[in-house]
Amino acid sequence: MNWFKDARTKTGLSQGAMSDAIGIPVRTIQEWEQGRKDCPAWTKKLILAEVERIKHRMNAWRDVGITATSKHKEVEGVTTFEDKNKNWFQIYYNEDGTVKSARVCYAGTSDDYL
């Protein structure tokens, strides 16, 4: 297995989900994983650091019962998840990627955690 596929597999994300998470086109990911192309060492270092950040966040999500397949969006250190009933859950992060706080909203009421 190559370096990128190994890193992506550890997160449990598909190529498409990883593309969304780190902003690299799916085609580029496919070429890296198939060994047709490679990237500079400095790029690998940045990508692997981002993969570690993603794994940290996904572990925090799992702790509260959220999976990588949940509908979510991430904006400036806040990840928001929404279910089919329009309930939502937000996780706020510190700059180092650790969880700062969380908030959940069910049918118009909200509670803060952490």
Legacy VTK file of the C-alpha trace (Angstrom):
# vtk DataFile Version 3.0
C-alpha trace
ASCII
DATASET POLYDATA
POINTS 114 float
0.000 0.000 0.000
1.311 3.510 -0.698
1.682 6.377 1.762
-1.525 8.211 0.811
-3.827 5.200 0.653
-2.454 4.003 3.986
-3.125 7.424 5.583
-6.603 7.718 4.029
-7.559 4.177 5.045
-6.705 4.956 8.687
-9.323 7.723 8.660
-11.992 5.443 7.188
-12.810 8.046 4.524
-13.529 7.293 0.880
-11.488 9.024 -1.818
-14.349 11.481 -2.342
-14.724 12.265 1.364
-10.961 12.731 1.704
-11.015 15.022 -1.311
-13.672 17.156 0.385
-11.794 17.126 3.695
-8.400 18.265 2.399
-9.281 20.043 -0.842
-7.358 17.793 -3.228
-9.141 16.628 -6.402
-10.312 12.992 -6.408
-8.379 12.393 -9.640
-5.119 13.455 -7.958
-5.846 11.140 -5.029
-6.497 8.272 -7.444
-3.217 8.924 -9.262
-1.279 8.989 -5.978
-2.898 5.794 -4.719
-2.271 3.988 -8.012
1.369 5.107 -8.012
1.096 7.022 -11.297
2.060 10.317 -9.665
3.720 11.455 -6.484
4.072 14.778 -4.725
7.020 16.611 -3.144
8.128 15.597 0.356
6.965 18.916 1.857
3.468 18.304 0.453
3.387 14.803 1.945
4.342 16.241 5.326
1.467 18.758 5.210
-1.029 16.142 4.039
-0.018 13.654 6.720
-0.374 16.369 9.385
-3.858 17.156 8.071
-4.760 13.452 8.104
-3.736 13.306 11.784
-5.988 16.310 12.483
-8.843 14.555 10.660
-8.310 11.361 12.688
-8.410 13.428 15.923
-11.693 14.979 14.912
-13.230 11.724 13.774
-12.356 10.169 17.143
-14.144 13.064 18.861
-17.144 12.527 16.568
-17.252 8.809 17.353
-17.199 9.622 21.080
-20.558 11.358 20.661
-22.011 8.841 18.193
-21.386 10.677 14.908
-20.004 8.801 11.916
-18.031 10.047 8.921
-21.129 9.517 6.807
-23.245 12.003 8.775
-24.159 15.164 6.889
-21.756 17.855 8.053
-19.994 21.072 7.164
-16.899 22.638 8.612
-16.258 26.370 8.870
-13.392 28.017 10.768
-12.930 25.545 13.601
-16.571 24.515 13.950
-18.042 21.323 12.511
-21.831 21.191 12.264
-23.755 17.935 11.797
-27.430 17.769 10.904
-29.767 14.791 10.857
-32.880 14.185 8.755
-35.079 15.702 11.504
-33.126 18.995 11.383
-31.546 18.395 14.780
-27.944 19.556 14.809
-24.750 19.088 16.731
-21.719 21.398 16.668
-18.160 20.694 17.773
-15.835 23.654 18.388
-12.088 23.091 18.095
-8.950 24.689 19.506
-6.221 25.669 17.036
-4.377 22.384 17.713
-7.452 20.373 16.656
-8.530 19.276 20.122
-12.174 19.657 21.109
-12.941 22.934 22.849
-16.698 22.565 23.372
-19.829 21.119 21.839
-23.455 22.146 21.412
-26.512 20.133 20.447
-29.936 21.381 19.362
-33.076 19.222 19.380
-36.334 20.710 18.112
-35.426 24.291 18.957
-33.727 23.704 22.312
-29.967 23.640 22.808
-27.498 22.431 25.411
-23.794 23.210 25.764
-21.314 20.494 26.624
-17.696 20.486 27.799
LINES 1 115
114 0 1 2 3 4 5 6 7 8 9 10 11 12 13 14 15 16 17 18 19 20 21 22 23 24 25 26 27 28 29 30 31 32 33 34 35 36 37 38 39 40 41 42 43 44 45 46 47 48 49 50 51 52 53 54 55 56 57 58 59 60 61 62 63 64 65 66 67 68 69 70 71 72 73 74 75 76 77 78 79 80 81 82 83 84 85 86 87 88 89 90 91 92 93 94 95 96 97 98 99 100 101 102 103 104 105 106 107 108 109 110 111 112 113
